Structure formats: C-alpha cells, structure tokens
C-alpha cells in the first residue's frame, strides 16, 4: 500500500512513507492516538506522559481502568523517563532480550500518570524490535503507552485492517506495517518483588529467561487485580463460543444442523470435513508459525457466523505455553 488509502474508518497510511511517520509522531505529541505495528501485535499508542491522552485509549478500547498499560521506549534515555530504579536482573535481561518482545515490570517514575499503571507503584515497559515502532518512538520523542489496538477483551490485531475493523475511527491514524511477525503479545516478567515472576507467557519463554537470571516464579493464571495486561480470566476472545478440545487427537461429534469451525496446529485429517471451516495454523506443526497465524485465524472463524469453534491444543512447551494461555482465556465463558 503506497501513501494514504480511502477507508471508511480511520485513515490507513503506509508505514514505509516517512511523512506518514512524521504525521503519526505529531499526533502522539499533540495528545492523539496512533495505531502502529510491533513485532507482537498492533498497538494503540498515546504519549505515556499525558494522562488525558491515556484516558482516550481507555475510552477507545472500552478498557477497564484497573488494567494497566505497557509503556514502549526507543532507548535508555526514554527508559529513565519511565522507571524509578533498575534492578541488576533487569539489566541482564535487557542485554539479552531488548529490543524484543519482553516486557519488564519495574518501579515507576512519579511522572508516569497513575491511569497508565492502574494506580500501581510499578510500570510495565518494553523496547520493541520493530522498525516502524522504533521510528515512531524516536519521531515522537516520548515513551508511548500502547495496549493492543482492538476492543477490550477481543482477539488481538495482527494487521492494520484488523485495527480498522475493530476500532473504526477511534484512532486518529493507523500505520500499516504489514502483518506482525510474532503474532502473540510480549512475555511479561515482574522484577518488582523479591523474586522474578512470570505474569504472562509470550514468545520469549520462561526457559530462556531462567537461563539468564535463574529461578522464576509463575504467577497465578488469573488475577483479580491485574499487575499487567492479559491476566483476566477471559481475554483475547472470539464472540463465537470457543471450546478447547482435550487433546490433539480428539474430535467432537457434530449434529447434522451444527455449523462449527475447527482450529488445528497441523494437517487436517479426513474426518475434519464435517466442519464448516478449518483453519490450519502450521502444516508442519511449527509453534512459531502457529503463533504468527493464531489471531488472524481466530478472526476469520469468528466472522463466519458459526455456532461454535473447536480448538485443538498444542504441546505446552516453549512458545506453546503462550498459545495455550491465549486459547484458554478465549475458551473461558
């Protein structure tokens, strides 16, 4: 896509156009909202130092104010604007995994609005490894607070069109940088307590993190008061009811009048022709490919007016833990 395209929702501009980035940066600094790609999913960004702009994000997403936002930074200078102190474990992790899909929960600077941190004394911060996100952060010259660019609780967006379909004109601008290469949200690790704690699994696995800093505690899957995004029992969810199958070998018996979809991680079997639609995340069972395609596949199934969606589980190791986390929350009534 070159330049600006006509769209019934927010303007979608090509992120490859330098003027588009400059325009997006001006919107951020003037208190507006910009949807932009990261390596994980598309974010709905605002100036992280501006409480009024943050309020627009919560309103646009219909997001409850007890759910904190992640603050994105371009460099260590912007990090100093966000955090109050830097634990040694954080420095070790930053040296290995930043820029990249790792969010660290650290003591916050008082200048960060309480709305962004849901009144907590900590802030979730990451340095994205996506050229569009990095260029936008430098152009704006300020840290950018950005949750996923979709209505709260719904399947996260991995393309610019997903953003437009979900948020309409609530973003002042959508930067189109193509599909997100990772496809699931960042790993979130808290270093605010006496021991490192995994708050949300992502593409950087707990095994990789432990190899750098040692033992890591796993937080409870559901938090009544979220310490980071993605900790509610139902999240990343389709409007069509989703049922998580007990095993990859299991298939349900469908009634003749039942219109159901199937989400699988490898090649379909002959019996899968009973489903109205089948989405294959990876023909080879590759977990990175499955993660990259997960949200787009769920959105396609959700658009078909099906009675329900059945989802095949994957092996829960490495990136599979993040995929299963998203599917379980989607399947929660």
Helices and strands as residue ranges (DSSP letters): E 4-5, E 12-14, H 18-29, E 34-37, E 42-47, H 51-61, E 70-72, H 76-82, H 88-97, E 102-107, H 114-117, E 122-126, H 131-140, E 144-148, H 160-167, E 173-176, E 187-190, E 197-200, H 206-213, E 217-218, E 242-244, E 260-264, G 270-274, E 277-280, H 287-302, E 308-311, H 320-331
